[in-house]
Amino acid sequence: MTLIKSISGIRGTIGGRTGDTLNPLDIVKFTTAYATFIGGKKIVVGRDGRISGPMVRDVVCGTLVGMGYEVIDIGLATTPTTELAVRWHKADGGIIITASHNPTQWNALKLLNSEGEFLTAQDGAEVLRIAEAEDFNYAPVEKLGHVTFDDTMNRRHVESVLKLRLADVEAIRNRHFRVCADTINSVGGIILPELFKALGVDYQILNGDCTGIFAHNPEPLEKNLGGIMDCMKNGNFDLGIVVDPDVDRLAFICEDGKMFGEEYTLVSVADYVLSHDKGNTVSNLSSTRALRDVTERHGGHYAAAAVGEVNVTTKMKEVGAVIGGEGNGGVIYPESHYGRDALVGIVLFLSSLAQKNFKVTDLRRSFPDYQIAKNRIDLTPDTDVDAILLKVKEMFAKDPEAQVNDIDGVKIDFPTKWVHLRKSNTEPIIRVYSEAQTMEEADQLGKQLMQVVYDMQG
């Protein structure tokens, strides 16, 4: 069983001993530390459809009441819905109860600031310090807080997406799209039908019951999506849509049942945005080079950030990006908010298809074609990862064809390919991502660097 404490919150498996899992005692401790850090009066709480969600919500809300807070419980809601609700309620912060794409036995507390954005690394570290100190001060009986339930946030989220300047609702309605969507038996099954109805989209939902009993591994990768891919091959739909349990990641499936490519979710939406609004883009270092190519084609500048949503949003603000996100299907559109939002991605993607009168396969062929290989190196307790990464950096620093970036591990860019090595924040491994124009070349590049690391380990 596992309990992981990080700057972005606390996550772990449900059940087991205190200190080793996500259990009521540890939930109380970290909720109290967060409430102590925020030091305000109002906090929004939302959750995905996980089986453990009601238990975790009750502990979180009870703890916040004990700290004297007004708690706005928005119930079953997506991560972006909860982020937006913090702003709409003018709250001091928010807690999202979700383990994102992790399996059923996991849950987590994701922590937001008053802007509805994830805490910075510095703020997250302070929450962890307060939690470990356990010097807490709860409210006296006359100053206990209370819980107010608000079930309007999903509707308001949908309405806000439809009002985005580049959301071409009329064109989408005129196209009469037929969509098949897999919502993994979580909150996507609640909010996506509302969105499709508002857009005039004819839809079929797979795994649409918000039971928290995930029908397959919830990470929206091709190996987990055989059901919807087979459904698409029947030829009755224009596209397939897949979201993760908290609906901040988004993947598309072409009308012929083949994957559009999760890395190309952001690329396609960015291409549409940049065709209307010239500007800059940002993604993390492990995302496809196609975003850079598309950005430069539109006359903009691309910038890379360290892995992690808060790192991407910080860089986006720094360079004034009009669109950004992560290659795992996360679209961040500042006109809406600085957070990954599958609803925003769906509406902008459909707007692009409708305006261009393209099939999904046509749209995919319009972008540069790259392939990413994802490998890992398991570490021993005595492995000096920093020393290994430094040696890799020095090895390529004098290569005239290589550009080396060390803001997050080491990324080596060559003219037609790249490889990125970084230590995982959650597992004793080095992640090795590599991209080239064919999967064979990408995998070969990654394994060449893996061999370098093995040789260094002796």
Secondary structure, DSSP 8 states (H G I E B T S, - for coil): --EEEETTEEEEEBSSSTTTSB-HHHHHHHHHHHHHHH-SSEEEEEE-S-TTHHHHHHHHHHHHHHTT-EEEEEEE--HHHHHHHHHHTT-SEEEEE--TTS-TTEEEEEEE-TTS-B--HHHHHHHHHHHHHT------GGG--EEEE---HHHHHHHHHHTSTT--HHHHHHHT-EEEEE-TTSTHHHHHHHHHHHHT-EEEEES---SS--SS-SS--GGG-HHHHHHHTTS--SEEEEE-TTS--EEEE-TTS-B--THHHHHHHHHHHHHHS--EEEEETTS-THHHHHHHHTT--EEEE-SSHHHHHHHHHHHTEEEEEETTTEEE-TTT-SSB-HHHHHHHHHHHHHHHT--HHHHHHTS---EEEEEEEE--TT--HHHHHHHHHHHHHT-TT-EEE-SSSEEEE-SS-EEEEEE-SSSSEEEEEEEESSHHHHHHHHHHHHHHHHHHH-
